[in-house]
Amino acid sequence: MPALSFSLVLLEPMLWTRFEAAHGRLGVDVHVTTPEPGDLVLVSGEAVIGEVAAGRLTIGEALRLGLIRLYGSESQKAEFIAAYRSVGGEKPAAGLSGHQTQSTPGHSTGRAALRAIQPQSVSMTALATPESTASEVGGAIACGPAHH
């Protein structure tokens, strides 16, 4: 299943990471400056992603609880939720899941992050997400220099 490219920002360190889907693989680029135009953006905290990586919290649960916020088009959000909602439901195995991953040239591998977000085949059902208090313009996060 081809995965959706997306960017993740961890709030505490303001660390951006971009996950790029290409040819059935998911590459990761850590410490990017900003998301790529048109990317779905996930906003969360280090502790939340740590719980997902440890298998104690699924992405679906984190979305339902408002611990992960999604910014992008409705179709991007639905595609992400369909692919990743069950991730985190099991303790990670010693290696990566059956999905292939590869870092793109010049990109960092970030294996722990990749283990946390490997897509899963799931049935698509509606998952309501809480309304955002952040400003969104055309499905993108709107923030200026004073935001940081």
N, C-alpha and C positions, 0 to 999 in steps of 0.2 A: 504494500500500500504506500503510495507516495505521501510523504508527510508535508505539512505546511511549514514554510519558513516563518520564523517569528523572532522577536527580540524580547529579552527578559531584563528588567531592571530591579536590582535589589536595593531597597530604600535606604537601609542604614549606611552602606558605603557608597551609595549612588553608583553602583557597578552595573554597566551594561554588558550583556552577552547576547550575541546573535547566533541563532540556530538556523542553518540554511539547508533546505531539502533540495537534493539534486540526485537524479538517477537512482532513486530508491534508498538513498543514504542520507544521514543527517550529520552535517559538519557543524563545528562550533568555533566561534571566534570570541574569545574572552577579552574584556577591557576595550570594547569598541566605544567610540565617542557618542554615537547616537544610533537609533534604529535606522534601517534602510527605509526610504519612502515606500509606503504601501504595506509595510510589515504589520502584522498583528503584534501588539505590545502587551506583555504580561507584567504586572507590577505586583511585587510581593516582598517579603522579608526573608532574611537569612534563616531564621528559625523555622519558618514555614517550609521552605525548600529543603531544609535539613530533615524535617519530619517526613516529607514525601520521599526523600532519598533513603531514609531509614525504614520505610515501609509501614509507618505508623499513621499516615494520613494520605488519602487519595487526592488527586487534583480535583476531582468532582466534589469531594467534601470541602476542600479548601475554597473552591468557588462558591459553594452553597453558603459557607460561613462568612464570606466576604474577605477571606485571607489572601486570595489571589484576585486581582482585577484584570479584566481583558479590555483592550481598546483596539478597535478596528471595525471592519464592516460586520454586519450580522452574519453574513455567510462565512467569514473568516472565523468568527467566534464559534459558530455551529460546527464547522469542520474541526477546529481545535478540540472542542468538547467531545465530539464523537471519537476522535483519535486518542485523546489523552485522559479522559475522565477517570479511568480505572487505574492509572499509573500511581504507584505508591501503596497499593493494596496488599502487596506481599513484600517480605524482606528481600532485598536484592541478593541475587546469586553471586557466586564468586566472579563470574564473568558477565559480559553484556548479554542482553536478551538475544533471541534469535534474529533480531533486526540488525542489519549491517550498519555500521557507522564508520565515518571516515572524516578526518580533519582535512580541510581544504588547504592548499599550499599557503604556508605562512601563518596558519591558524593554530591555536593551541588545542590540545585534545580535550581537556576537561572531562575525563571519563566519569567522575562521580556525577556531574551534572547530566551527562548523557544517560547514565543508568537511571536517573530519576525521571527522565522524560521520554523514554522509548514509547512509541505509539503502540496502542493495543487495538485489536479488532473488536468493536463493540457495536451493539444496536444503537441507532440514533433515536434518542427520545429527548424531548424538550427538558432543558435544565434552566430554570429561571436564575438569573443573577441579580443581586441587589442593584438598585439604581445608583449611579455614580454621583459623587459630589464634586468630582474633578470636572473641569471644563473640557468639553469635547467639541471639535470643529470638524465637520465632515468625517467623523469616525476616528480622528486623530487626537492625541492629547495636545491640549493647548496650554503651554506654560512658557513664561518668559524668564529672563535672567534672574529675577527676584525670587522665582520658584525654588531655586536650589539654595 
